[in-house]
Amino acid sequence: MPDAAPKAALCVRNLRKAYKDVVAVDGLELEVRWGECFGLLGPNGAGKTTTIEICEGLTVADSGDVEVLGMRWNADAKELRQRLGIQLQETQLSEKLTVVETVRLFRSFFRRGPAAAEVIALVQLGEKGKSRVGSLSGGQKQRLALACALVGDPDFLFLDEPTTGLDPQARRQLWELIEQFKLAGRTILMTTHYMDEAERLCDRVAIMDHGKAIAAGTPRELIASIAAEQMVEFSAGGAAQALDVAALGRIEGVREVRAENGSVRMQVTELHQAVPALLDELDRQGVPLTELRTHSASLEDVFVILTGRHLRDE
Amino acid sequence: MSSTRWADYPLAQLTLVRFREFWREPEAIFWVFVFPILLAAGLGLAFRNRPPEVIGIAAVTPELARPLRQEKLLDVEQLSAPAAEEALRTGKVALLVAPSPGGAVVYRYDDTNPEGRTVRMLADRAIQRAAGRADPVPSSDRLMREPGSRYIDFLIPGLLGMNLMGSAMWGLGFAIVDARRKKLMKRLISTPMPRHDYLLSFVLARLLLLVVEVGALLGFGVWVFQVPVRGSMLDLVVLCVLGSLAFSALGLLVASRAQTIEAASGLMNTVMMPMWIVSGVFFSAQRFPGALQPAIRALPLTALIDALRAHMLQGAGLAQVAPQLGVLGVWLVVSFTLALKLFRWR
């Protein structure tokens, strides 16, 4: 923790970055408070990785201002490198080294930090210390990558898609490790396109699309902002005539109806009234119901409502 | 962590990584240590100096065969005329000796074949001497078969130079491009790692491996083939280190931008292949036309091999190979400067 603490751990103002043919970040504003876990959410290509790499000092922005831990990359790069823990997407650590050798290598770069064995135990790789990196499972590799990020005892941890490609058990294991780090009062900025991950780990999130933050707040605030507690989805197959979508919108408690590829999504405030009314309406229209699902509104629904697209659409 | 052991410094850790990656790659060990020795052994065997060859000839009569048998370098067979004809035609014998009317002798052989011409002189000398000719000038032979003038003596410095080039360029180029491709380099520069330590670790590891690498090939040559090393050991170390540094810099230059192993391999081969051919590894670079010689001598491998040969075979000191040292120095400085300018850390 710094002595004269600036008001935010990370402050991003009007950030822009364009590559040859695409604008990756387009006037982004962000603020990450001390000790919070902040999530950048969005589909692939939203500009999340470019943003986090600019904050990590690995990519130079075209314009805008980035202040990390009260410092700036052009002036304080050396000091910043000592105090940040960074995990990149798709780094392949050397397969021929062992776990201990890899962590010792990274430990040697930092002035201070726990001993290699301590970090290895923390990420639960104690029994794998002498194993070659090449023999580790995906989840173990990801935990080793986390160990390499933690080895300098960082004040601020950057995680870029930390659980992408892992099986559910390995993901939960990694989440627990990140929660431990949070409990120690450290600041985290992470990117993800898993909404459940963001809802579980992040104190606040920003939803990114086309290089802009289109919404920001706590997961609860964002879900409340769409003013719908429940989502109803159904499919109507083999109907003699087309479904009259407009009629569905007139049902009491239904806020918005969206039909896409043969299935219909509705935002609903009063589920116990809306569902019977929906069934009556479909009966009246003579449309047979083939599937019906309801769930509490999630960040995924927020994204769909704000952009009209699903997070994992290509 | 107040007391820092040597092993806790980034440079020590990075150099250890280089070693570990090298030793844990069996193929690398083979190509760097075993292959040059196998090559030297194979070529040394193929081009070993044999005892003077005994050449077969055919004589048609016993009267002719007898004096010819006095000559040790001839293997004389007495055959009937048709059989002798057949043996000459099929190359079993290089010369046919037959009597001709009036006590004369006829030699039949192919005069475009050097062996045929040699054997004709030997046979004629034996017959003339047996018939009573005395040589007016007495002569004797003193044979020279000493180490230093054989093919293996020429070959070992060539292989040494080729090996220094290959291991320096591959050792640096491959590892750097591989780290860049795997985003490992990007991960490393996201830490406070000093970047010069990263590059320096390659040079340090290279110089330490050099001892083993040069020692193995040179030791083999000296022990098995008695290849001479006439210059001083210190000069040899200077030559090998300078050569290795020059090729390391060239390797760094080749690897400074390449993003894939394929691109790097292509570039490496483009740079190294011409030198394998023209720089005098297996045969003298003097065989190429005179107009090309200045260009060939400006190549780093030619400079290194010429200097190594002068040192090992003629006992030349550093002052005598100053032009070659200069060529290597220029390659080192120019490649390294360019490489640092072009180098891409991600």
Boltz contact constraints between the chains, C-beta under 6 A:
constraints:
  - contact:
      token1: [A, 56]
      token2: [B, 190]
      max_distance: 6.0
  - contact:
      token1: [A, 58]
      token2: [B, 190]
      max_distance: 6.0
  - contact:
      token1: [A, 81]
      token2: [B, 192]
      max_distance: 6.0
  - contact:
      token1: [A, 82]
      token2: [B, 192]
      max_distance: 6.0
  - contact:
      token1: [A, 86]
      token2: [B, 190]
      max_distance: 6.0
  - contact:
      token1: [A, 88]
      token2: [B, 187]
      max_distance: 6.0
  - contact:
      token1: [A, 90]
      token2: [B, 183]
      max_distance: 6.0
  - contact:
      token1: [A, 91]
      token2: [B, 183]
      max_distance: 6.0
  - contact:
      token1: [A, 91]
      token2: [B, 187]
      max_distance: 6.0
  - contact:
      token1: [A, 92]
      token2: [B, 182]
      max_distance: 6.0
  - contact:
      token1: [A, 96]
      token2: [B, 21]
      max_distance: 6.0
  - contact:
      token1: [A, 96]
      token2: [B, 24]
      max_distance: 6.0
  - contact:
      token1: [A, 97]
      token2: [B, 20]
      max_distance: 6.0
  - contact:
      token1: [A, 105]
      token2: [B, 13]
      max_distance: 6.0
  - contact:
      token1: [A, 105]
      token2: [B, 17]
      max_distance: 6.0
  - contact:
      token1: [A, 108]
      token2: [B, 8]
      max_distance: 6.0
  - contact:
      token1: [A, 108]
      token2: [B, 10]
      max_distance: 6.0
  - contact:
      token1: [A, 108]
      token2: [B, 13]
      max_distance: 6.0
  - contact:
      token1: [A, 109]
      token2: [B, 10]
      max_distance: 6.0
  - contact:
      token1: [A, 109]
      token2: [B, 191]
      max_distance: 6.0
  - contact:
      token1: [A, 109]
      token2: [B, 192]
      max_distance: 6.0
  - contact:
      token1: [A, 109]
      token2: [B, 193]
      max_distance: 6.0
